Amino acid sequence: MELVERLIRGHLKHLEPYSSARDEYTGTKGVFLDANENPHGSVAGDKWNRYPDPYQRSLKLAVSGIKGVPTENLFIGNGSDEPIDLLIRAFCEPSEDHILVFPPTYKMYEVSASIQNVQVKKIQLTDDFQLDVRTAKGVTDEHTKLTFICSPNNPTGNKMRMRDITDILESSKGLVVVDEAYIDFAPDLSFSKRLEEYENLVVLQTFSKAWGMAAFRLGVAYAHAEVIKVLNMIKAPYNISGPIQQQALTAFLNFQKKNDWVTMVAEEREKIIPGIEGMSIVKKVFPSEANFLLVQFHESEPVFNHLISNQVIVRDRSSEAKCENCLRITIGTRDENERLLFLLQSLSDH
Ligand SMILES: *Cc1c(COP(=O)(O)O)cnc(C)c1O
């Protein structure tokens, strides 16, 4: 594929990837003397002595069925943080290429790039937390290998305008990564259905948030089959453990449960907004289509400390671009939210 050929780091074109025992023989029956496993059993239970499927075929079939994306366009990672890291390592030549990000946003794009000594270009979101497309176009060139757009965005909670995302997809010479970690809360928007339109599109989703599987560490990337091949080529051979592959398959059988929780979270979110907005300590509650609220206080530090000292822990985002005096508050259960409101109320004069 021309695009991958142009974008991939030069030395990876000649990489001979690790070939695991399970790559070289994919049958399931036989006497397996090829992987130096313990033939007697496992201290962890009877079948965990065997290496897991390096490409998570059963799990991918299940995800493909649920999400409606063909398995060849699917990569499953150890959290969506894994594909973020792999994309940077596959496509960005340290100290030559750069990634483009739109702060305030998820920090891992920048951290993963910095670990690889890949430069990060930043274009701040506009005052209403939308993409500044014109400025972005001005700084992109053939070294802009990856552009990360988070929608709904963490920590601001809003979706990016569809037109702006497609504008960037159409004008960018590199890959455009749309991080949809919170897509379950804003289901009408997913770009996972638009892979055929944009060969440079990568979509990230995670099972850590709405699905309630954060401890599993399971994220997905959807992309052109050739981009997926690159990720498979450089990933750790057995990146998803056997027990997690098996437990996730079982978990997906009740995936409908997630929808009820999503509804509950959205209802709770809308219910608590007016109360928070009415408090004298609060300057602004930003509109959210996610499972959290970004709240701007007149002074966030005493609020943060008061909450902490009462064992309510929220995320201090006050040092982020355009987030002065802002705290990011996850929507909890009704009881948890009432506790939060009570503590905030006790700091307000009315
Ligand atoms: C939580 C989050 C992730 C990471 O999710 P994992 O799959 O748990 O690694 C990625 N992107 C955004 C925007 C997030 O908020």
PDBQT file of the ligand as one rigid body, heavy atoms in Angstrom, charges set to zero:
ROOT
HETATM    1  C1  LIG A 401      -8.779   6.303  29.263  1.00  0.00    +0.000 C 
HETATM    2  C2  LIG A 401      -8.340   6.779  27.909  1.00  0.00    +0.000 A 
HETATM    3  C3  LIG A 401      -7.563   5.975  27.069  1.00  0.00    +0.000 A 
HETATM    4  C4  LIG A 401      -6.859   4.737  27.516  1.00  0.00    +0.000 C 
HETATM    5  O1  LIG A 401      -7.565   3.686  27.689  1.00  0.00    +0.000 OA
HETATM    6  P1  LIG A 401      -6.919   2.251  27.977  1.00  0.00    +0.000 P 
HETATM    7  O2  LIG A 401      -7.577   1.414  26.956  1.00  0.00    +0.000 OA
HETATM    8  O3  LIG A 401      -7.339   1.950  29.366  1.00  0.00    +0.000 OA
HETATM    9  O4  LIG A 401      -5.438   2.300  27.791  1.00  0.00    +0.000 OA
HETATM   10  C5  LIG A 401      -7.268   6.427  25.794  1.00  0.00    +0.000 A 
HETATM   11  N1  LIG A 401      -7.687   7.616  25.377  1.00  0.00    +0.000 NA
HETATM   12  C6  LIG A 401      -8.411   8.420  26.165  1.00  0.00    +0.000 A 
HETATM   13  C7  LIG A 401      -8.841   9.730  25.661  1.00  0.00    +0.000 C 
HETATM   14  C8  LIG A 401      -8.740   8.049  27.461  1.00  0.00    +0.000 A 
HETATM   15  O5  LIG A 401      -9.421   8.886  28.252  1.00  0.00    +0.000 OA
ENDROOT
TORSDOF 0
